[in-house]
Amino acid sequence: MIEPGFTGGRLDGIGVYTDALLRHLPAADCEVQPFSWPEGQTPPSEGRALPQSFGRATMVDLLSPGAHRIHMPLDVFHVPDYRVVRMDCPVVATLHDALPIKHPEWCNPRLRGLKNWLQRKAAQKADHVIAVSQYAVEELVECFGVDERRISVVPNGVDEAWLEAPAPEAVAATLAAYGLRPGYFLFVGTLQPRKNVERLLDAYLALPQPVRDERQLVIVGNAGARSEALQRRIAAAAQDGAGVIWLNRLTDSAQLRHVYAGAGVFVFASLYEGFGIPLLEAFASGVPVVTSNVTSLPEVADGAALEVDPLDAGAIRDAMLALVREPALRSRCIAAGRARAAQLTWSATARKTAAVYRSLI
């Protein structure tokens, strides 16, 4: 029986990934023991506390590289983010992307150097690395010098429950609570430069007025680094009655499913993604998708979405219009998206992850 340890995460992409594995690995015949790094004298909110803080473990490792290994009574220790230290059992690290190194201009400058260092160290210390896409493999080799033979590709997924439509009355109640009219354009993700929400706003505001009168633009996500100007622009558009609604405090997973279900078109024209979980959530929800033709997104979409140049706001607008005005295209995208989501479930992710564990023991 494999007993992987996990460090906790917020419900951003890494948090969703960690939570999904914790829930689905037991069905893949893994006994899961969750762990978290303690912060000073404060016990962790999730799982058992590791023997020492990440900062202390890292400092000890720096002073005696390779000589100090934390004792863990486990078969495998799995780190779903970049906080990797040496253990006396095999360590698996999931490295989702190389964003801070590849595009430092999009990252918080206060954290950039730390993230770069953590990612490089993680790649060096882990016995095996999981990449969430083939695109991510290429970046890990290029940016971290990871031996490709030490990398396994295990795609992210979506819960099978998302493939079943939520109750219409529950969807209607959530939409009413937030002032949403069914059929809106939807974006889900943290507000940060790589998510390309500025061009999404440009595309939406360039739509014909009758289309905007009928369909709101709903943006779901917290404010991220370097998003101050974007936040001001969203607020101004909302106040001007332009049909823009920002749901920046939507944390309930059931309500998020309802918001997806009420959408008419999902737009995810990101500039950079190691994977892009919201794409699968939209597919599973039966919503046609506009996405980017760069980084991992064509790989994840696998032909089920309309792919556009994310630098071209006009192309984004045209794709949004096409999915509104062309019923046959819309139906094809919905069917292809649901089929794609059925291929990439968290249950499948857990089974493939368990296979990685077993290869190391």
N, C-alpha and C positions, 0 to 999 in steps of 0.2 A: 504493500500500500504506500503510495507516494504522499508525503506530507509537506506541501509547499508552504513557505511563509510569504506573507504579503505585507508591504508597507501601505498605509492608507493613502487616500487621495480625495480631493474635492471632486464634485460631480461636473468637472469639465471633461474633455475627451479622455484623459488618463483616469479620472475618477469613474466615468462610465465603464471603461474597460476593466478596471479593478473590481468594481461592484459586480459586473457580469461574470467574471471568472469565479469570484467567491460564491456566487449563486449556482453556477453550472458545473463546476469541477466535480462536486460530489457525485453527480450522475455519470461522470467519466471515470468512476472508480478511484477518485483521489480523496484522501482524508485531508481536509484543509485546516490549517492552524494560522489564523491571521495575526500578524504582528505590526506594530507601529513604532516609529522612532519616538522616544520620550523627549520632551522639551524641558530641559532643566529638571526641576523637581515635580513637574506637572505630569501626571500619568496620561497615557494616550487615550483618546476618546474611542478608538477602534482597536479591538484585539488586545493581545498581550504586549507588554513593553519589551523592547529589545534590551539586551544587557547594558547598553550605554547609548548616549546620544549620538546622532550621526556626526556632529561636529567633533566630538571626542574620538570616535572610532576612526574618522578620517585623519585627525591629527596624529594619532598613534601609528596609523598606517604610513603616513608621510615620514615619520621619524624612524620607522623600522620597516621599510617596504618589503613585503613578502614574508616577513618573519612573524607577524602577528595575525592570527585568524580568530574571529569570534566563534566560540563553540555554540553550535545550535544542534539540538537533538532531532534533526530532520533528515530526510532523504534528499530533498532539493529545496533551495531557497530561491523564490522567484520575486524579483524586484520589478514592479510595473512602471516605475519612473527611473530617474537617473541617480538615485541615492544608493550607490553600490559600494559595499565594502567586502573585504575578503572574509569568507566563512570557512569552517572546516568541513563543509559539505558542498556539493556542486551548486553554483550560483547561475541562475538564468536571469537575464535582463532583457526587458522589452524596451527597445529604443525606437520611439515612434517617428522621429524625423531628425534632421540636422539643422533646424531653423536658425538657432542663434549663430551658427558658424556660416551657414549658407547665405543668410540674409540678416546680418547684424543690425541693419538700418531699421528693421521692423520691431526690434526688441527693446525692452526697457534697458537703458544704458547702465543702470545701477545693478542689474542682474546679468548683463550680457557675459561678462568675463567669468562669473561664477558658473553660469549654465554651460558655457563652452568647456570649462575645466571639468565640470561634473560629467558631461557627456563623454569626453575623451577618456576620463578615468573609468567610467562605467564600461566602455567598450574594451578597455584593457583588463579590467578585473574579472569580468564575467566569464564563466567557463563556456557559456553558449549565449547567443543573442537571438532574440525573436524580432523580426521586422514585420510590420503590419501590411506591407505591400512590396511588390517587386521593385517599384520605384524607390522605396525606402532602402532596399538593399544596395542599390547603386550609390546612394548618398552615404550610407555607412562605410562602404568601401572607400569612396572618394575622400570623405571628410575625416574619417577616423582611422583609416587603414585597417579595418577589420578584415580578417581572412574570411572570404566568402564561404569557406567550408565550415565555419563556425556559426553560420547564420541560417535560420529556418524562417520561411515566410508563413505566417499564420494570420490570415485576414481578420479584421474586426467583424462584428456581426450586429444583429438586431434580435430582440426577443421574438420568439414565435407568436407571442400574444399580439404583437403589433400587426400580424397578418390577418387578424380578425377585427372587423369594424367595431368600434365602441358603440355603446347604446346611443341612438340618436338624441334621446332626451338629455343625456349627460353632456353630449357635445353642444347641444343648443344652450344648456345652462351655463357652460363655461364661456361660450362665445358671448352670451348676453352679459355675463359678469364683466367682461372686458370691453364691451362695446364693439364687437366684431360682427361684420356681416359676412355670411358664407360666400366663398368664392374668391377670397382675397389672395394677393401675392404674398408669399411667406419666405422669410429668411430666419434661420436659427444658427446662432454661433456667437462667440465672444466678439465684441467690437474691438477690432485691432486692424492695423493696416493691411495685413495679408488677406483678410476676409473680403476686401474690395467692396465694402458697403457704400462708399462714396459713389462708385460707378453704378451700383444698383440704384441709388437715389437718382442719379442723373438719368438712368434708363426709365425709371418709373415716371419721373416728372416730364419726360419727353413723350410719354404715351398720349394718344388722343384724349381730350378732356372727357368724352363720354365713357371711355374705358376706366379712367380714374374715378369718375363719379360713381361707377358701378362697383369697382374693386379697390379696396384699401391695400396699402402696403404695410404688412405687419412684420416688425423686427423683434425677434426674441433673443435676448442675450444680455449678459452683464457688460459693463464698460471694462475694456482692457487697456493695456499700455498704449500710450500715444493715440488716444481716441478723443481727446478733448475737443478738437475742432469738429469732429464728426458728431459728437454728442450735441454740440451747439446747433449744428445744422439740422439734426433730427428734431430737436426741440422746436426750432423755428418752423420747420415744415409742419409739425403737428399743430402749432399755434395758428398757422396761416390757413388751416383747413384744407391742406393739400392731400388729405387721406392717409397720412403716415401715422402709425401707432407703434410706440416702442414699449414692449413689455419687458422691462429690465429686472423684474422681481418674480418672474414665473419659475418657481422651484418645484412645484408638485408634478410628479411624473405623469399622473393620470391626466391632469389638465394639459400638459404638453401634448399628449396623444390626442386630446380633443382639438387642440389648436391645429395640429397637423391635419386631422380629419376634416376640419372645416375649410381648409385651404383649397384654392382653385389651381394654383401653380406654385411650385416651390422653386426658388431661385438661389443657387449656390455657386456663384461665379467667382470662387476664391482664386487668389493668385498662387497659393501654395498650400498643399495638404499632404501629410504623410499617408492619410487614408481619407477621412471625411465621413464620420459616422452619420451626420444628419442626412446625407444622401440616401443611405439605406433606410433611415426612419421614414423619409418621404416616400420612397419606393413601397415600403411595407404598408404605408397608410393609403395607398392608391392615389397618390398625387403625382401628376406629370411634372418632370423636372427639367430645369435649365441649369447646366453646369459648365465648368471650364474645360478647355481642351488641353490643359497643362498639368504637370506633376502627376499625382496618383489618380486624379479624378477620372480620366478616361478608362483606366484600368478597373476602377471600382464600378463605374457605370456600365461598362461592357456593352455599349451600344443602346442602353435603355433610356438615355436622356438626350436632349438636344445639347450638343456641345458647341461652345462659342469661344471666341478670343476674349479673355477677361479684360483686356485693355481697351476693348471697343464697346463703349456704352451703347452705341447704335445697334450693334449685333445682339447685345443682351436684350435691348428693347424689342427688336424684331422677333427674337425667339419667344419672349413673353407674349407678344401679340399672336404669334402663330399658335401657341398652345391655348389661347383664348378663342381664336376665330376658326380653327380647323378641327372639327370634331373627329375626323378619322385619324389625324396625327395624334391628337390627344388620347384617343382610345388605344392606339398602338403603344404609346409611351407608358400609359398606365399598366397595360398588360405586361409589357416587357419589364417594367420596374418591379412589379409584384413577383415575377418569376426570378428576377435577379435577387431580390430580398430573400426569397425562399432558399436560395443557394448559400447565402451568407448569414447564418444564424449564430447566436452566441453558443448554442449547443455544439455546433460544428467547431467553433473556435476552441471551446473547452476540450473537445476530443483531440484535436490536433495539438493543443498545448500539452495535454497529458502524454501524448506520444513523444514530445520533445523531452519531457521529464524522464520517461522510461529509457530513453536512449542514453541517459547520463548515469544511470545506476546499475 
